[in-house]
Amino acid sequence: MPQLNPAPWFAILVFSWLIFLTVIPPKVLSHLFPNEPSPQNTEKPKTEPWNWPWH
Protein backbone atom coordinates (compact mmCIF):
# COMPACT_ATOMS: atom_id res chain seq x y z
CA MET A 1 0.00 0.00 0.00
CA PRO A 2 1.68 3.27 -1.05
CA GLN A 3 2.10 6.01 1.53
CA LEU A 4 1.27 9.60 0.71
CA ASN A 5 3.96 12.21 0.89
CA PRO A 6 2.95 14.39 3.90
CA ALA A 7 4.74 17.52 2.70
CA PRO A 8 2.04 18.98 0.39
CA TRP A 9 -0.80 18.00 2.72
CA PHE A 10 0.90 19.54 5.73
CA ALA A 11 1.48 22.76 3.78
CA ILE A 12 -2.19 22.84 2.74
CA LEU A 13 -3.22 22.31 6.36
CA VAL A 14 -0.95 25.10 7.62
CA PHE A 15 -2.00 27.59 4.95
CA SER A 16 -5.69 26.87 5.41
CA TRP A 17 -5.37 27.43 9.20
CA LEU A 18 -3.46 30.65 8.57
CA ILE A 19 -6.30 31.85 6.35
CA PHE A 20 -8.90 30.83 8.91
CA LEU A 21 -7.07 32.57 11.73
CA THR A 22 -6.37 35.79 9.82
CA VAL A 23 -9.51 36.32 7.73
CA ILE A 24 -12.44 34.97 9.72
CA PRO A 25 -11.93 36.42 13.26
CA PRO A 26 -11.95 40.10 12.17
CA LYS A 27 -15.15 39.48 10.21
CA VAL A 28 -16.80 37.84 13.21
CA LEU A 29 -15.57 40.44 15.69
CA SER A 30 -16.76 43.35 13.54
CA HIS A 31 -20.37 42.17 13.77
CA LEU A 32 -22.70 44.65 15.46
CA PHE A 33 -26.11 43.93 16.83
CA PRO A 34 -28.80 46.00 15.07
CA ASN A 35 -30.67 46.67 18.32
CA GLU A 36 -28.66 47.28 21.44
CA PRO A 37 -30.39 45.96 24.56
CA SER A 38 -31.83 48.68 26.74
CA PRO A 39 -31.45 48.47 30.52
CA GLN A 40 -34.61 47.36 32.24
CA ASN A 41 -36.15 48.91 35.27
CA THR A 42 -34.55 47.53 38.44
CA GLU A 43 -37.64 48.11 40.54
CA LYS A 44 -39.70 44.95 41.10
CA PRO A 45 -43.40 45.05 40.27
CA LYS A 46 -45.72 44.88 43.25
CA THR A 47 -47.43 41.51 43.45
CA GLU A 48 -50.80 40.86 44.98
CA PRO A 49 -51.69 37.67 46.88
CA TRP A 50 -54.15 35.33 45.28
CA ASN A 51 -57.67 35.28 46.67
CA TRP A 52 -58.80 31.96 45.25
CA PRO A 53 -61.26 29.92 47.23
CA TRP A 54 -59.70 26.51 47.82
CA HIS A 55 -62.56 23.96 47.92
C-alpha positions as CSV (number, residue, x, y, z in Angstrom):
1,M,0.0,0.0,0.0
2,P,1.7,3.3,-1.1
3,Q,2.1,6.0,1.5
4,L,1.3,9.6,0.7
5,N,4.0,12.2,0.9
6,P,3.0,14.4,3.9
7,A,4.7,17.5,2.7
8,P,2.0,19.0,0.4
9,W,-0.8,18.0,2.7
10,F,0.9,19.5,5.7
11,A,1.5,22.8,3.8
12,I,-2.2,22.8,2.7
13,L,-3.2,22.3,6.4
14,V,-1.0,25.1,7.6
15,F,-2.0,27.6,4.9
16,S,-5.7,26.9,5.4
17,W,-5.4,27.4,9.2
18,L,-3.5,30.7,8.6
19,I,-6.3,31.8,6.3
20,F,-8.9,30.8,8.9
21,L,-7.1,32.6,11.7
22,T,-6.4,35.8,9.8
23,V,-9.5,36.3,7.7
24,I,-12.4,35.0,9.7
25,P,-11.9,36.4,13.3
26,P,-11.9,40.1,12.2
27,K,-15.1,39.5,10.2
28,V,-16.8,37.8,13.2
29,L,-15.6,40.4,15.7
30,S,-16.8,43.4,13.5
31,H,-20.4,42.2,13.8
32,L,-22.7,44.6,15.5
33,F,-26.1,43.9,16.8
34,P,-28.8,46.0,15.1
35,N,-30.7,46.7,18.3
36,E,-28.7,47.3,21.4
37,P,-30.4,46.0,24.6
38,S,-31.8,48.7,26.7
39,P,-31.5,48.5,30.5
40,Q,-34.6,47.4,32.2
41,N,-36.1,48.9,35.3
42,T,-34.5,47.5,38.4
43,E,-37.6,48.1,40.5
44,K,-39.7,45.0,41.1
45,P,-43.4,45.0,40.3
46,K,-45.7,44.9,43.2
47,T,-47.4,41.5,43.4
48,E,-50.8,40.9,45.0
49,P,-51.7,37.7,46.9
50,W,-54.1,35.3,45.3
51,N,-57.7,35.3,46.7
52,W,-58.8,32.0,45.3
53,P,-61.3,29.9,47.2
54,W,-59.7,26.5,47.8
55,H,-62.6,24.0,47.9
